[in-house]
Amino acid sequence: MNTDHSIEVEIKERIVAGNRAYHIHIKLFTSKLIPQNVKLQLYNMFIQPTVTYASETWVLKENIINKQMIFERIMRKISGPIRTDGGYWRIKTTQETNELLKGQNIMGFIKKQRLKWLGHVERTAEDNNVQKIKRWKAMSKRPIGRPQTCWKDDVLEDIRSMNVRNWKKVLQNRESWKKVAEQARTLYRL
């Protein structure tokens, strides 16, 4: 956090760390001997966790979403070019990259993580420190202008866009909430 309560600097550092992780393992990702599915598993093991570390607590603004989606274009380099009918090589389109990822893009992963964290927080005991922090209200005056979107409002908007009814009741059953969180991973740009 910084003085204007923004995590954008941290997210930029996460993206830089993800680029570093890619360049450390570039021989694996550019090898012709390693199949696509193994490269995708390597991406999910090495790069995606680096870029999305602590994403459970992020408030997703439009510019953060765009930065994450732009970063995920690294999958074009990982998957390699395609040979066209004319014998020319071209880079995969965004649609082809999404098909390679089977609809499970980085934003879906972040939204899944946030829903899992919401389930964890809501199921904790009332005397737990996490619950105390969740209920805490600031005593200072609100600054002039539109209020910033808070984490819970952002996550509840995701739940509304998924049409989950009685989410608090569904959340109490771990298995059913796990299915809801998994559903969020496959949705493109909730």
C-alpha positions in Angstrom: 0.0 0.0 0.0 1.1 3.6 -0.6 -0.2 7.0 0.5 -3.1 7.0 -1.9 -4.1 3.4 -0.9 -3.3 1.9 -4.3 -1.7 -1.4 -5.0 -0.8 -0.7 -8.5 3.0 -0.3 -7.8 2.9 -3.8 -6.2 1.1 -5.2 -9.2 3.7 -3.7 -11.6 6.4 -5.3 -9.5 4.5 -8.6 -9.8 4.4 -8.3 -13.6 8.2 -7.6 -13.7 8.8 -10.6 -11.5 6.7 -12.7 -13.9 8.8 -11.5 -16.8 11.9 -12.5 -14.9 10.4 -15.9 -14.2 9.7 -16.3 -18.0 13.3 -15.2 -18.9 14.8 -17.6 -16.4 13.0 -20.5 -17.9 13.1 -19.3 -21.5 14.9 -22.4 -22.8 12.1 -24.5 -21.5 9.4 -22.3 -23.0 11.0 -22.0 -26.4 12.1 -25.6 -26.8 10.6 -27.5 -29.7 11.0 -30.8 -27.8 8.6 -29.9 -25.1 4.9 -30.3 -25.9 2.4 -27.4 -25.6 0.5 -29.0 -22.7 3.8 -29.3 -20.7 4.6 -25.6 -21.5 1.2 -24.7 -20.2 1.8 -26.6 -17.0 5.1 -24.9 -16.6 3.4 -21.5 -17.1 0.8 -22.4 -14.4 3.6 -23.5 -12.1 6.3 -20.8 -12.5 4.9 -17.7 -14.0 1.2 -17.4 -13.0 1.7 -17.8 -9.3 4.5 -15.1 -9.4 2.3 -12.6 -11.1 -0.8 -13.3 -9.0 0.8 -13.5 -5.6 -1.6 -12.1 -2.9 -4.2 -11.4 -5.6 -6.9 -12.6 -3.2 -6.9 -9.1 -1.7 -6.8 -7.0 -4.9 -9.5 -4.5 -5.8 -9.7 -5.0 -9.6 -9.7 -1.7 -11.4 -9.9 -1.5 -15.1 -6.3 -0.6 -15.6 -5.2 -3.5 -13.4 -7.3 -5.9 -15.4 -5.8 -4.5 -18.6 -2.2 -4.9 -17.3 -2.8 -8.5 -16.3 -4.4 -9.4 -19.7 -1.6 -7.7 -21.5 0.9 -9.7 -19.5 -0.8 -12.9 -20.4 0.0 -12.3 -24.0 3.3 -13.8 -23.0 1.5 -17.1 -23.9 1.9 -16.1 -27.5 5.7 -16.4 -27.1 5.4 -19.6 -25.1 3.0 -21.3 -27.6 5.1 -20.2 -30.6 4.0 -19.1 -34.0 1.6 -20.8 -36.4 2.4 -21.7 -40.0 -0.2 -20.4 -42.4 -1.4 -22.0 -45.7 1.0 -19.7 -47.7 4.0 -21.0 -45.8 4.4 -17.9 -43.7 4.7 -17.8 -39.9 2.4 -15.7 -37.8 1.8 -15.0 -34.1 -1.3 -16.5 -32.5 -4.3 -14.2 -32.0 -5.8 -13.5 -28.6 -8.7 -15.9 -29.5 -6.3 -18.7 -30.3 -4.4 -18.0 -27.1 -7.6 -18.2 -25.1 -8.4 -21.5 -26.7 -5.0 -22.8 -25.7 -5.7 -21.7 -22.1 -9.1 -23.4 -22.4 -10.8 -20.2 -21.2 -8.9 -20.2 -17.9 -7.1 -16.9 -18.2 -5.2 -15.0 -15.5 -8.2 -12.8 -14.6 -10.4 -15.9 -14.0 -7.6 -17.3 -11.8 -7.6 -14.1 -9.7 -11.4 -14.0 -9.4 -11.3 -17.6 -8.3 -8.7 -16.9 -5.6 -10.7 -13.9 -4.4 -13.9 -16.0 -4.1 -12.0 -18.7 -2.2 -10.7 -16.1 0.2 -14.2 -14.7 0.7 -15.4 -18.1 1.6 -12.5 -18.5 4.1 -13.1 -15.1 5.6 -16.9 -15.6 5.9 -16.6 -19.0 7.6 -14.1 -17.9 10.3 -15.3 -17.4 13.9 -16.6 -14.0 14.9 -13.8 -13.4 17.4 -11.1 -14.0 14.8 -8.9 -11.1 13.9 -9.9 -11.3 10.2 -13.5 -10.8 11.2 -12.6 -7.9 13.4 -10.7 -6.2 10.6 -13.6 -6.9 8.2 -16.1 -5.2 10.6 -13.8 -2.2 11.4 -15.0 1.2 10.3 -12.7 4.2 9.8 -13.4 7.1 12.2 -12.0 9.8 9.9 -13.9 12.0 7.5 -14.5 10.7 4.1 -12.5 12.6 1.4 -14.3 14.7 -1.2 -15.2 12.8 -4.4 -16.5 9.4 -5.3 -15.6 6.7 -2.7 -13.1 4.1 -3.8 -14.4 0.6 -4.5 -13.6 -1.7 -1.6 -12.6 -5.3 -1.9 -15.9 -6.7 -0.7 -18.0 -4.6 -3.1 -15.8 -5.8 -5.9 -16.1 -9.5 -5.0 -19.9 -9.1 -4.5 -20.1 -7.6 -8.0 -18.4 -10.8 -9.3 -20.9 -12.9 -7.5 -23.8 -10.9 -8.9 -22.4 -11.2 -12.4 -22.3 -15.0 -11.9 -26.0 -15.1 -10.8 -25.2 -16.8 -7.5 -28.4 -16.7 -5.3 -28.1 -16.9 -1.5 -24.3 -16.8 -1.7 -24.0 -16.7 2.1 -25.9 -19.9 2.4 -23.9 -21.5 -0.5 -20.7 -20.3 1.1 -21.2 -22.3 4.3 -21.0 -25.6 2.3 -17.3 -25.8 1.3 -17.9 -28.1 -1.7 -20.6 -26.0 -3.3 -18.6 -22.9 -2.8 -15.6 -24.6 -4.3 -17.7 -25.2 -7.4 -18.8 -21.5 -7.5 -15.1 -20.4 -7.3 -14.1 -22.9 -10.1 -17.0 -21.5 -12.2 -15.4 -18.0 -11.8 -12.1 -19.3 -13.3 -13.7 -20.3 -16.6 -15.6 -17.0 -17.1 -13.8 -14.5 -19.3 -14.0 -11.0 -18.0 -16.9 -11.4 -15.5 
